[in-house]
Amino acid sequence: MRPTIVLFTRDLRVRDHPALTAAVDRDAPVVPLFVVDPAITARAARNRIAYLREALADLRCALRAAGGGLVLRRGDTVREALRVAHETGAGRIHLSADVSAFAAARSARLHREAAAMGVEVAEFPGVTVVPPGDLVPAGGDHYKVFTPYWRAWESHPWREMVAEPRHLSLPAGIDEGISPDEVFGDAGVGGLSALRQRGGEQEARRRLGAWLSDGCASYERLHDDLAAAATSRLSADLRFGCLSPVETARAARDHPAGRSWVRQLAWRDFHHQVTAAFPDIAVRDYRPRDVQWHTDEDALEAWRDGQTGVPIVDAGMRQLLSEGFMHNRARMITAAFLTRHLRLHWRHGVAHFHALLTDGDIADNCGNWQWVAGTGNDTRPNRRFNLLRQSRRFDPEGAYIRRHVAELADLSGADIHAPWRARTPPADYPKPLTDLGE
């Protein structure tokens, strides 16, 4: 039987990988392939490239342990996949279905050009818990509001997990190609966030185990506590598919206190089904509104640098700079300041987050930014964000602010939230860019 290519994209694991398992079940040689596509990596954050480099090294080790390997190529994904198909005589290409505009265009082109070569293409679930098209409201199309989606999602049967391949065999004569370090060169080496997480399935599974053992039980009580940092930090692991979303959801659902966190996995699926239905989510308003966006390059730069003069906003922006990560509540606060208070376009926020986040998931990043900006799936598009109230509620002692804004470390009490009101305001900390309305 002709070999099967398994084209990895953002499903960098061997456990519960439907496309890989289906290829192995054909009892023919399997060619695991990853293509480093400059069209993607040229605009990827250094933190993501570093994570990807480590994830690919880990994936190659796991595949080799099963007797196979990971073929690495650099170039256009479709062209390189078809080149490998020609080299190996492969008759099929398997991959996991994805939802972004780029992924959809790549998939359509792969199907078209592979068919011209006599090569079949099959797509499998694996990027979300519930595939985007599996849940459809009574009126058709897709779910536009989360709560009814959550009810349908929670009651929908999830697919069964598939077994990890125990034995793989590469076709004779196929060259794995260069190492992840060689294929990326110096990309993703300099300018990395000091506290970023390492990539790969082994590290991801270690983090998941630690979360279920030590963190999940207190998630519902502490997830909005900025200083407690009581969130899972698994977003990058899910974004790169180093964790199976289905396996993760099943493990959390079986946890005595897991339902609240499982709801966050449903939010992730929700944004993916929205993106599947509206692929332009990164560039166009999902729900167009008559918003007069301002232009203020100085204010935008101050926001990016965490120099807005609003401590809770600056703390979040500086966490992003130092860790390639930002607490979920801080993401909402910083986004609200940019779009609701400075009235700067949400696309500026999407671009900055995408340039620094290790996760950088298009569906989640754009979906959440549009939600805050009032152009997305929020049922209350004119929602009011009182940032000082948010600061006092979710960082009451100011510990999160002090952790990330060194100039305010010596302030005590209520002054930490509004230092411009202190008897002696810090000389080295800026005044607020705008009136916060309190």
NORDA-V533074 format. One record per residue. N is the residue number from 1. PSI is psi in radians with two decimals (NA if undefined). OMEGA is omega as a letter, one per 20 degrees, with the letter a starting at -180 (none if undefined). Layout:
N|PSI|OMEGA + N|PSI|OMEGA
This chain:
1|2.52|a + 2|2.57|r + 3|2.79|r + 4|2.29|r + 5|2.31|r + 6|1.90|a + 7|1.81|r + 8|2.44|r + 9|-1.40|r + 10|0.95|r + 11|0.97|a + 12|1.23|a + 13|2.95|r + 14|-0.36|r + 15|2.38|r + 16|1.06|r + 17|1.62|a + 18|-0.71|a + 19|-0.71|a + 20|-0.82|a + 21|-0.72|r + 22|-0.62|r + 23|-0.76|r + 24|-0.66|a + 25|-0.20|r + 26|-0.08|r + 27|0.76|r + 28|2.84|r + 29|2.53|a + 30|2.34|r + 31|1.61|r + 32|2.24|a + 33|2.36|r + 34|2.30|r + 35|2.09|r + 36|1.82|a + 37|1.99|r + 38|-0.44|r + 39|-0.42|r + 40|-0.88|a + 41|-0.45|a + 42|-0.41|a + 43|0.31|r + 44|2.59|r + 45|2.55|r + 46|-0.65|r + 47|-0.65|r + 48|-0.67|r + 49|-0.71|r + 50|-0.75|r + 51|-0.78|a + 52|-0.76|r + 53|-0.80|a + 54|-0.66|r + 55|-0.69|r + 56|-0.69|r + 57|-0.73|r + 58|-0.74|r + 59|-0.73|r + 60|-0.73|r + 61|-0.76|a + 62|-0.72|r + 63|-0.65|r + 64|-0.65|r + 65|-0.43|r + 66|0.12|r + 67|0.00|a + 68|-2.38|r + 69|3.10|r + 70|2.04|r + 71|2.17|r + 72|2.27|r + 73|2.81|r + 74|2.31|r + 75|-2.80|r + 76|2.25|a + 77|-0.84|a + 78|-0.82|a + 79|-0.77|a + 80|-0.64|r + 81|-0.72|r + 82|-0.53|r + 83|-0.76|r + 84|-0.63|r + 85|-0.72|r + 86|-0.75|a + 87|-0.65|a + 88|-0.18|a + 89|0.40|a + 90|2.50|r + 91|-0.18|a + 92|2.63|r + 93|2.18|r + 94|2.49|r + 95|2.86|r + 96|2.36|r + 97|2.46|a + 98|3.06|a + 99|-0.29|a + 100|2.85|r + 101|-0.71|r + 102|-0.80|a + 103|-0.68|a + 104|-0.74|r + 105|-0.70|r + 106|-0.76|a + 107|-0.79|a + 108|-0.73|r + 109|-0.70|r + 110|-0.80|r + 111|-0.78|a + 112|-0.85|a + 113|-0.55|r + 114|-0.70|r + 115|-0.63|r + 116|-0.39|r + 117|-0.05|a + 118|0.44|r + 119|2.25|r + 120|2.59|r + 121|2.27|r + 122|2.31|r + 123|2.53|a + 124|2.75|r + 125|2.88|r + 126|-0.27|a + 127|-0.44|r + 128|3.02|r + 129|-0.94|r + 130|2.16|r + 131|2.49|a + 132|-0.64|a + 133|-0.01|a + 134|-0.45|a + 135|2.06|a + 136|2.26|r + 137|2.94|a + 138|-0.60|a + 139|0.06|a + 140|-2.97|a + 141|-2.11|a + 142|2.91|r + 143|2.23|r + 144|-0.21|a + 145|2.41|a + 146|-0.76|a + 147|-0.87|r + 148|-0.55|r + 149|-0.75|a + 150|-0.73|r + 151|-0.76|r + 152|-0.70|a + 153|-0.77|a + 154|-0.55|a + 155|-0.14|a + 156|2.36|r + 157|2.27|r + 158|2.63|r + 159|2.69|r + 160|2.55|r + 161|2.62|r + 162|2.70|a + 163|2.59|r + 164|2.27|r + 165|2.29|r + 166|-0.39|a + 167|2.26|r + 168|2.69|r + 169|2.15|r + 170|2.60|r + 171|2.59|r + 172|2.36|r + 173|-0.13|r + 174|2.36|a + 175|2.23|r + 176|-0.41|a + 177|-2.86|a + 178|2.97|a + 179|2.84|r + 180|-0.66|r + 181|-0.72|a + 182|-0.67|a + 183|-0.46|r + 184|-0.34|a + 185|-2.28|a + 186|-0.08|a + 187|2.39|r + 188|0.30|r + 189|-0.92|a + 190|2.74|r + 191|0.41|a + 192|2.64|r + 193|2.32|a + 194|-0.53|a + 195|0.32|a + 196|2.77|r + 197|2.56|r + 198|2.60|a + 199|2.88|r + 200|2.70|a + 201|-0.69|a + 202|-0.83|r + 203|-0.70|a + 204|-0.74|a + 205|-0.57|r + 206|-0.75|r + 207|-0.71|r + 208|-0.77|r + 209|-0.74|r + 210|-0.66|r + 211|-0.81|a + 212|-0.55|a + 213|-0.69|a + 214|-0.31|a + 215|-0.61|a + 216|-0.61|a + 217|-0.51|a + 218|0.14|a + 219|-0.84|a + 220|-0.62|a + 221|-0.57|a + 222|0.00|a + 223|-0.40|r + 224|-0.03|r + 225|1.86|a + 226|-0.73|a + 227|-0.54|a + 228|-0.41|a + 229|0.80|a + 230|0.69|r + 231|2.95|a + 232|-0.49|a + 233|0.56|a + 234|0.13|a + 235|-0.74|r + 236|-0.63|r + 237|-0.63|r + 238|-0.66|a + 239|-0.69|r + 240|0.00|r + 241|0.39|r + 242|-0.34|r + 243|2.40|r + 244|2.17|r + 245|-0.67|a + 246|-0.80|r + 247|-0.72|r + 248|-0.80|a + 249|-0.71|r + 250|-0.75|a + 251|-0.72|a + 252|-0.66|a + 253|-0.57|r + 254|-0.15|r + 255|2.40|a + 256|-0.55|a + 257|0.47|a + 258|-0.26|a + 259|-0.70|a + 260|-0.68|r + 261|-0.62|r + 262|-0.58|r + 263|-0.58|r + 264|-0.58|r + 265|-0.58|r + 266|-0.67|r + 267|-0.73|r + 268|-0.82|r + 269|-0.67|r + 270|-0.85|a + 271|-0.58|r + 272|-0.68|r + 273|-0.51|r + 274|-0.78|a + 275|-0.65|r + 276|-0.64|a + 277|-0.44|a + 278|1.34|a + 279|-0.30|a + 280|0.32|a + 281|-0.38|a + 282|-0.24|a + 283|-0.30|a + 284|2.63|r + 285|2.27|r + 286|-0.77|r + 287|1.69|a + 288|2.36|r + 289|2.74|a + 290|1.31|a + 291|2.25|r + 292|1.68|a + 293|2.51|r + 294|2.91|r + 295|2.06|a + 296|1.58|a + 297|-0.62|r + 298|-0.78|r + 299|-0.70|r + 300|-0.74|a + 301|-0.68|r + 302|-0.70|r + 303|-0.82|r + 304|-0.66|a + 305|-0.04|a + 306|0.75|a + 307|0.72|a + 308|-0.28|a + 309|0.01|r + 310|1.85|a + 311|-0.76|a + 312|-0.57|r + 313|-0.82|a + 314|-0.60|r + 315|-0.78|r + 316|-0.77|a + 317|-0.60|r + 318|-0.53|r + 319|-0.74|r + 320|-0.78|a + 321|-0.67|a + 322|-0.42|a + 323|-0.24|a + 324|0.43|a + 325|2.65|r + 326|2.43|r + 327|2.50|a + 328|-0.78|a + 329|-0.67|r + 330|-0.58|r + 331|-0.73|a + 332|-0.73|a + 333|-0.83|a + 334|-0.62|r + 335|-0.70|r + 336|-0.68|r + 337|-0.77|a + 338|-0.82|a + 339|-0.62|a + 340|-0.58|a + 341|-0.82|r + 342|-0.29|a + 343|0.64|r + 344|2.58|a + 345|2.47|a + 346|-0.41|a + 347|-0.50|r + 348|-0.72|r + 349|-0.78|r + 350|-0.81|a + 351|-0.74|a + 352|-0.78|r + 353|-0.75|a + 354|-0.50|a + 355|-0.26|a + 356|-0.55|a + 357|2.41|r + 358|-0.60|r + 359|-1.07|r + 360|0.68|r + 361|2.15|a + 362|-0.83|a + 363|-0.83|a + 364|-0.81|a + 365|-0.88|a + 366|-0.69|r + 367|-0.74|r + 368|-0.69|r + 369|-0.77|r + 370|-0.58|r + 371|-0.84|a + 372|-0.68|a + 373|-0.23|a + 374|0.13|r + 375|0.04|a + 376|-2.34|a + 377|0.20|r + 378|2.26|r + 379|-0.17|r + 380|1.34|a + 381|-0.31|r + 382|0.39|a + 383|2.43|r + 384|2.30|r + 385|1.83|r + 386|1.80|a + 387|-0.58|r + 388|-0.66|r + 389|-0.70|r + 390|-0.75|a + 391|-0.83|a + 392|-0.55|a + 393|-0.76|a + 394|-0.08|r + 395|1.01|a + 396|-0.63|a + 397|-0.08|r + 398|0.25|a + 399|-0.68|r + 400|-0.75|r + 401|-0.83|a + 402|-0.57|a + 403|-0.58|a + 404|-0.28|a + 405|1.60|a + 406|-0.56|a + 407|-0.33|a + 408|0.15|a + 409|-0.48|a + 410|-0.08|r + 411|2.55|a + 412|2.88|r + 413|-2.59|a + 414|-0.33|a + 415|-0.45|a + 416|-0.51|a + 417|-0.48|a + 418|1.25|a + 419|-0.37|r + 420|-0.25|r + 421|-0.09|a + 422|2.68|r + 423|-0.70|r + 424|1.59|a + 425|2.49|r + 426|2.26|a + 427|-0.46|a + 428|0.27|r + 429|2.32|a + 430|2.76|r + 431|2.75|a + 432|2.48|r + 433|-0.42|a + 434|2.79|r + 435|2.20|a + 436|0.02|r + 437|0.42|r + 438|NA|none
